[in-house]
Amino acid sequence: MRLRIVLLSVLLASCGSFSVPLLTPYKMDIRQGNYITQEMRDKLKQGMTRVQVRYVMGTPLISDAFHGNRWDYVYRLEHDYQVVEKHRLTLYFEGDSLSRIDDSDLNVPPAVTPAE
């Protein structure tokens, strides 16, 4: 009986020395922020009111008390602890109307159109 326990212990100890683990923990994709599609971006027009922009884009991720006329929409996707996608869209308002759209960091794939 002792021999079996010793052999089993040695066998289990040797299994831990494999260079490639057989079982790895599941790593979830982590999505943070506002996902922005090209369709959403195309609906934005200068002169839209804040209510209209919020209807199209949703609530901005970052609301800065010091910059009330600026809305930031940030999106980030991590897969296996590495950033896969990262987007940033900044909207500027003058009064209640949209005056400027800064999407220099926005690189969403184009919308798929059906083949004719």
C-alpha positions in Angstrom: 0.0 0.0 0.0 2.8 2.4 0.9 4.5 1.6 -2.4 1.4 2.6 -4.3 1.1 5.9 -2.5 4.8 6.6 -3.1 4.5 5.7 -6.8 1.3 7.8 -7.2 3.0 10.8 -5.5 6.1 10.5 -7.8 3.8 10.2 -10.8 1.8 13.3 -9.9 4.9 15.3 -9.1 6.4 14.5 -12.5 3.2 15.6 -14.3 3.7 19.1 -13.0 7.0 19.5 -14.9 5.5 19.5 -18.4 6.5 22.5 -20.3 3.0 22.9 -21.9 0.2 22.8 -19.4 -2.6 20.6 -20.4 -5.2 22.6 -18.5 -5.1 26.4 -18.7 -7.6 28.7 -17.0 -10.3 30.4 -19.1 -9.5 34.0 -19.8 -12.5 36.1 -20.6 -12.5 38.9 -23.3 -12.8 42.1 -21.3 -14.8 44.8 -23.1 -14.9 48.2 -21.5 -16.5 51.5 -22.6 -18.8 52.5 -25.4 -18.7 50.3 -28.5 -18.9 52.6 -31.5 -20.0 51.3 -34.9 -19.5 53.0 -38.2 -23.3 53.3 -38.5 -23.4 55.3 -35.3 -20.5 57.5 -36.4 -22.2 58.2 -39.7 -25.4 59.4 -38.0 -23.5 62.2 -36.2 -23.8 65.6 -37.8 -22.6 69.0 -36.7 -25.4 71.0 -35.2 -27.1 68.1 -33.5 -28.4 68.8 -30.0 -27.0 67.0 -26.9 -30.2 64.9 -26.6 -29.9 63.8 -30.2 -26.3 62.8 -29.8 -27.0 60.9 -26.6 -29.8 59.1 -28.5 -27.4 58.0 -31.3 -24.3 57.3 -29.2 -25.5 56.6 -25.7 -24.2 58.1 -22.5 -20.5 59.1 -22.8 -18.1 57.0 -20.7 -16.2 60.0 -19.4 -18.1 63.0 -18.0 -15.6 65.7 -17.0 -16.8 68.4 -14.6 -14.1 70.7 -15.9 -14.9 70.2 -19.6 -18.7 70.2 -19.7 -18.7 70.9 -23.5 -16.7 67.7 -24.3 -17.9 64.2 -24.4 -15.4 61.3 -24.6 -16.5 57.8 -25.9 -13.8 55.3 -25.2 -13.8 51.6 -26.1 -11.2 48.9 -25.3 -11.2 45.2 -25.8 -8.7 42.9 -24.1 -8.1 39.3 -25.1 -5.7 37.1 -23.0 -4.6 40.2 -21.1 -3.5 42.1 -24.3 -5.3 45.0 -25.9 -6.9 44.0 -29.2 -9.0 47.0 -30.0 -8.9 50.5 -28.7 -11.1 53.4 -30.0 -11.6 57.0 -28.8 -14.2 59.4 -30.1 -14.4 63.0 -28.7 -17.4 65.3 -29.3 -17.2 69.0 -28.6 -20.3 71.2 -28.1 -20.9 74.9 -28.3 -23.9 75.7 -26.2 -26.3 72.8 -26.9 -25.2 71.9 -30.4 -22.4 69.6 -31.6 -19.6 71.7 -33.1 -16.7 69.4 -33.7 -16.1 65.6 -33.9 -12.6 64.2 -33.2 -12.4 60.6 -34.3 -8.7 60.5 -35.3 -8.3 57.5 -33.0 -11.4 55.8 -34.3 -10.6 52.9 -36.6 -13.8 50.8 -36.8 -14.1 48.4 -39.7 -16.4 49.6 -42.5 -20.0 48.4 -42.5 -20.6 45.2 -44.5 -22.8 45.8 -47.5 -24.5 42.9 -49.2 -23.2 41.9 -52.6 -25.4 42.6 -55.5 
